[in-house]
Structures are given as structure tokens and as C-alpha cells.
């Protein structure tokens, strides 16, 4: 899920407020889907361990990125203005954000469309999933264009509703005992690093742009507390629920579970609310990213939002949900290298001293190259996995981040900053 900061006023933010932002981001339908995906190829404890390590990696990246944003009092796209250059940062992060938003919009609309079609099917109404996905995609898009403030308010309703629904489903699913969960044996095998990649990819972008939300938090310690307590409990809980439901009910689909319980309306309402409010923000964030990429004026913002929503809806109609795992793998390859370069610069070279930070005009090719090499190498196993006739390599979710980190450090130490690295 992609989240977007709508608070433009510089004001103090408590660690509890920031933690609630992260908790709200974790309590979503895709988190359940990840739990179901992990448990399909792992034992219960392997899935939980994978979730713990994956979210732990996310938390570490969030702490480094969040503190940098807090120190500099600026969002990620501006904080990256040193390592990527002002224009390089603006374009690079905006492109990643746009791709992520379009993908997430399509996934959420597809999830909603599938659930709604299944719900209507209970009453012998045949409504194709692709058409349902288009209808809900358009509804979500219109909401983003004309009702973003209302939908942000509804998000505070949708998240608690989904949490209560998940808790109820968990309690009911375990009424026969917890033994089947612990004794679960997967029918297929999901390698640990592949599961880790899926988990990291689910919130990699949120970790990289953590500074967008922590820039108003004054104390470094508050960011550490908010990141740990906002991500780990809620993130692992949702994956646990998804895993348990997949074992006991045969699916992590919350609407299917409540249909089995004879309460289909509750399940579909919770799912529609959760995807609807989240997707309106995805379209809005995607539109802003498109504006940054193409230098659109503020007056064309709604056109850009419409384009983001339409493209996302098309992806939903073509069944992007079927490619959920590959998408998570691609995001886990592309996004962390951004943090790798930024962490290398701010925390190793500058030793966390905000007075040493200085924006580079234009494009800093040293940073862009370091990110590109890391992202490309990390993407190779993902791309090769699409073609079974090619050699298969294990997917290492942090390899790109580490490579970009090292390349930037080596380049900086050996050559320093010169005019050849920018324009």
C-alpha cells in the first residue's frame, strides 16, 4: 500500500501519531494476501519468522530514512537532492512512486472487483471480474478527483473496521483449536529469500519515503519507537491472520471466509471500504508523481490523477492481481537501492551531521548510477524467473541496496564530487 502525506503545515508530531500512520498502512488487504502467499509454501513458524525478518529490514530502513527526514526537516524527494541531484531526485523517486502507485491501484481495484463479483455470485448474479474491477476502479478514481478529504476521513473508519473483522475471523477460525496451524505442512516450497523479498517489497517504498512523514517529528528516539511499534506488531499480526485463515479456511480472502460463516455482507463491506479509501490515495499520489515527472503545473493535477487512475484500472481489468508476487519482487529490487545510496551518503560519509548536507543542482550521476547498478542486478533474478528456460537465481531482496551502498561509497571516496557527476 502507498501512503501520501497530506499535511503541508510544519508542526510537531508525536511518536504515537507517527506510529498510528504506520499501523494504518500495515492493516490492509495486501498484508493478508502476503500471509496467504507465505503459508502456501512454508510452515507456520517459517512464515512468521520470514515476516519478522522482512518487517525488521523495513523498520531499519525506515529508521535511517526517517531520522534523515527529521534532521533535515524535508521529505525524501528533497533529502535525496544531494545524492541524486535536485532534478535527478525529483524524477527518480517520482518515477518509482508513480510505478508503485499504478501497480497498487490496479491490485486494490482487482481485489475489490473480484470480491464484489463473488458476492454478487451468491445471489446468482453473473458479473465478470474484469468488469467489476473497471467499475470499482472508476468509482475510486472519481473519489480521488472529488472527494479526497472525505475519503481520508473514511480511512480512519475503514482501518478499525478491517481490524475488527480480521480479529473476529481469527477467533472463529481457531474455535476448533490451534493444532492444525502449528502442524501445517505446505504442498509447495517457497524459498526463504523469495518469501523475504515478497515481504520487503510490500512496504519498501514506504520505508524509503519515511522522511515524508517523520519530518515533523523532533526526536530521533521518537522515530525509532514509532517505526518499531508502528510496523512490527501490526504487520506481523496481519500476516499471521492471513496465514491462519489460509490454513483453517483454505484462503486468506476475507470475503470468502465471511461467506463461509454466513456473513458475506460484513466481509465485502470491510474489503470494499479498505480498498476504496486506500486506492483513492494511490490515485492521488500517482497523479502528483506524474506531475513531478513531466513538470505539469498545479492546474493539471486532476488530469494527472485521472491518468494514474485510468492506467491502474486498465491493469486491474487485465488481472494484475495474478502477478502480485512478481510485482512485490520487482518493488523489493528497485526501491531499497534508493535507501542504500541515501544511507551511504548521510550516515557514513556525513556521519549523520545535517550541517554537511547540501543539495546538488541538476542530476548527480554518481548517485543515479549507483542506484541503477544495484536495481538492475537485483532485478535480474526476478526477470529471469519469468522465463523458465533461463538459468534461475535466488532472489536476494537486499542485494541491490547493498550494491548501491558500496558503489556510492567507493565512487565518493575515490573520485569525490565533481562536475562530471552532475549537470
Secondary structure, DSSP 8 states (H G I E B T S, - for coil): --------S-----HHHHHHHHHHHHSSHHHHHHHHHHHHHS-HHHHHHHHHHHHHHHHHHHHHHHHHHHHHTS-HHHHTTTTT-HHHHHHHHHHHHHHHHHHHHHHHHHHHHHHHHHHHHTTT----HHHHHHHHHHHHHHHHHH-HHHHHHHHHHHHHHHHHHHHHHHHHHTTT-SHHHHT---SS---HHHHHHHHHHHHHHHHHTTHHHHTT---HHHHHHHHHHHHHHHHHHHHHHHHHHHHHTS---HHHHHHHTT-HHHHHHHHHHHHHHHHHHHHHHHHHHHHHHHT--GGGHHHHHHHHHHHHHHHHHTTGGGGHHHHHHHHHHHSHHHHHHHHIIIIIISTT-GGG----SS-BHHHHHHHHHHHHHHHHHHHHTT-TTS------TTHHHHHHHHHHHHHHHHH-S-GGGB-
